[in-house]
Amino acid sequence: MQNIILSGLKQIPFFPQLPEATLRSLALKAQVAKFSRGEKILKEGDKTNSLYVIVSGKVKIHMNYAVEKPVDLITLEPGDYFGEMALITDEPRAATVTALFRTVCGVISKADFWTWQTTHAVEINLQRVSHKKIRYLNQKTQKIATSSVYQNKEV
């Protein structure tokens, strides 16, 4: 399980070129969370404080923003991650995450992340991935997805 979590952590853009041993120490902080098929792991608009790395199963990320039907954005599988911005911002969740199958995630809390960050003197490279840029892209995605749904409705 730790190797899958480590693989997911390596993909996160604000961990540039960190030694594997440093990332492995963060992976060890992950708690196991299990979700049933169809269970909502996170809901759009929730205030949460954890990073999730998928160990097994599959999830979909979707938005309900101003539309009758949810708009699916992406499907994630083992080794993928979501919720990373919760570690560095207090912004509410931009989308809902639902388990498509029985899913197991490694979950790293904001408190554990900041303890690790301080202990290992890791600088978070916010110039490389700023939360404002991510929020901008999320808003842009909402507009595109909503526009697409309304266009399909008229057809």
N, C-alpha and C positions, 0 to 999 in steps of 0.2 A: 504494500500500500504506500509506503513512504516514497518508493521510487516513482510512482505515478504522481504523487503530490509534488515531488521535486521537479518532475518534468513539467508540470503545470506552472510551477513558480518560475521556471526558467523562461517561460513565454511572456511573462508580465513585463511590459516595457519599462517600468520604473525600477527594475533590478538589473541595470546594464552591467555586464561583465563582473558580476559578483562571483567570488570563488565558490565552487560547489559545496565545500564544507560549511560555508556561511549560510547558503540557502538550505542545506540539509538540516542545519540547526533550527531554521524556521519551520521546515516541513515536520519536524518532530513535535512541534507545538500543536499540530492539527488534532482536533477532536473528531471522532467518527459521528456522522449524522446519517440516518437512514430515512428514506422517503418512499411512500407507496406510489404505485402508478396513479396518475391523475392528481396527486397532492401538489398544492401550491407551496413551493419552497419559499418564495418571496413574492410580495405583491407590490405592484406599481404604487408609488407614493409612500410606502412604508419607510420609516427611519430604522435602519439596521446598522450593524457595525461589524460585519464579518465578510471574509473572503472565502469562497467555496471552490474547491478543486474536485472535479468529478473523478471518482475512483472506479465506479461501475455504473452501468445504466445509461440513460440518455435524458436530456431535458430540452424543452423548447423555451425560448425567450420570446415573449409577445407583449404587445401594448394594447391597451383598451382606450387610449386617449381619444375622446370625442367621436368614437365610432360604435356602431351597434355590435359588430363582430370583432373579436380580437384580431390583430394583425400580427402574424408570425414573422419574427425578424431573423431568427437563426436557431439551428439545432446544435446542441453541444454534446460531446461524447467523452469517454474517459481520457483524462489528461488535459481537458479543456478547463477553463476557470470562468468564474463570474463573481461580481461583487467587489472587485479590487479597489474601486474608487471609495468604497465605504471605509477603507483603512486610512485614507488621507483627507476625507471631507465629511461633513455632517449633512450632506444633501440627501433628500429622500431617493428611494429607488426609482429609476427611470422606466423600468419595465417589470413585468411579472415573469417569474420562472416557474415552470410546471414540469414535474417528473413525467416522462412519457412511459417509462418502465420503472420497476423497482430500482431505486438509485441510491448509491452510497457516495457521500462526499466527505472529504477532509475539510474541516472548517477551522479557520484561524481567526480569532477574535481581534478586534482593534487593540484591546489592552495587551494581549500577547504579542501582537505585531510591534507595538511601540516599545515594549520591554526588550524584545529582541533587537529592534533597531538601535536602541540606546546602548545595550550591552555590546553589540558588535560595531558600534560607531558607523552604521551604514547611513550614508546620505541618500535621501530620496531625490532622484533627478526630476524635479518638477518642470525644469525647462524642457525636458524631452517629452514629457507627457503631462501637460497641465490639466487640472480638472476643469478649467473653463473651456478648453478646447473639446474635451470629452462631452461636456454638457451641451456645447454648441452642436456637436455632431449628433447627439441624442435628439435635440430639438429639430434638427434638419431631418433626421430619420422619421420623426413623428409627422412632420409636414408631408414628406414624400409618401409615407405609408397611408396617411389619412387621405391624401389626394388620390392615390391609387385606388383605394377602396371605393371612394365616391365615384370615380370614373367608371370602375367595373360595375357599380350599381346601376348606372344609367344605360349601360350597354344592353 
